[in-house]
Amino acid sequence: LNCLVLDKTGKRLFVLARDNCIRMLDTDSWKVAQRFSGLRCMNHQIRCDVSPDGKLLMSGSEDGQVFVWNVETGEQDTSVPRDRLPHFANMCSDVAWNPAERIMACCSFSRKQP
């Protein structure tokens, strides 16, 4: 497992494992309620985060991209065009939402991006 994130309600647990997929578990039944795909996560520590309102899920990726999904549908969110999201030369290892504003922070580490 790379990352476990519980939403504010305590009803949804997001599980990021090294199999290119994030799963959302319903904590009442402990069954997979949603799957989020597109990211690459096979070899390194990658983290995800849920937006403060619980509507969006964001994750880094080994290919340097940042992914944002709609939590309810599992589809990639299109409210922010892909070319407006960060894309790093190396992996994006961590992401975080600002708790008060719709602002995100992303982390990448390489010689060019310390």
N, C-alpha and C positions, 0 to 999 in steps of 0.2 A: 504494500500500500504506500502511496505517495502522500496522500492528503485526505483528511476527513474534515468536513465542514457541516455544522448543524445550523439550520436557518433559525431566525429569531423566535419562531413559533415552537420550535422543538419537534415539529411534525415531519420535517424532511432532512435526511442525512445524505450529503453528497460524498461519494466515494470515488477517488481518482486512483486507479491502479495502473500498473505498467503494461496496459494492453490497449492503448489508444482509445480509451472510452471512460467517460464519467457516468456513474450510475446514481440516480436519485432513489433512495429507499424511503418508503413510508414507514415511520417509526411505530405506527400502531400495528401494522401487519408484518413488518420487516421484509416486505416484498419490493422488488424493483418496480417503481412507478414510471420511470422515464430513463432514457439513455441519451447521452450527448456524445456525438462523434465529430471527427474532422481533425482533432488535435493529434499530434504525434507525441507519444510518451511510452517509450520502451526501455530506455537505458538510464535516464537521469531523474533526479528529483524535480518534479514539476508540481506547482500548486494551483489551486483554484479558489474562488471566492464568490459569495452570493451578494447581490446588491442589497442595500439596506431595506428596500421595499419588498425584497424576496422575489421580484419578477424576472431578474436576469442572473445568469451564471457566467462568470468570466474565468478563463484559464490561459496560462502560457502554453508553449509548445516547444518541442525540441527543434522544430524547423524555424524558430524565431518569430512566429506569428502569435497574435493575441486573438483568442476566439471569445465571442459573446453569443449566448443562446437565450432564447425565451424559455423559462423554466416550465411553463405549462405545456407548450407544444413540442419542446425538444429541438426545434428548428433554430438555425443560426439567426440571430437578430440582425435585421437590416436597417434599423433606425440610424445607425452610424455606418457610412459607407466603408468598405474594406480598406480603401486607400487613406482613410482618416485614422485608422487604428495603427499603432506602432508595429513595425516589422524590423526585427533585429537581425544582424549578420549571424549571430549565434543564437542558441536557445533562449527563450524567455522563460525564466525559472520560477518567477513569482509574480502575482498580481494582487491588487487590493483595491477595494472601493473606499472612497471617502465616505464616512458615516453620515455626513450632513449635505453634501453636494453631489451632483452627478459627475464626479471626477474620479478617474482611476489612476493608479500608480502601477508601473510595470518594472520588472528587474531583469537585467541581462548582464552577464559577466563575460568579458573577453579583453584582449589587449586594447581594443578600440572603445570598449564600453565598460569601464571599471565600476 
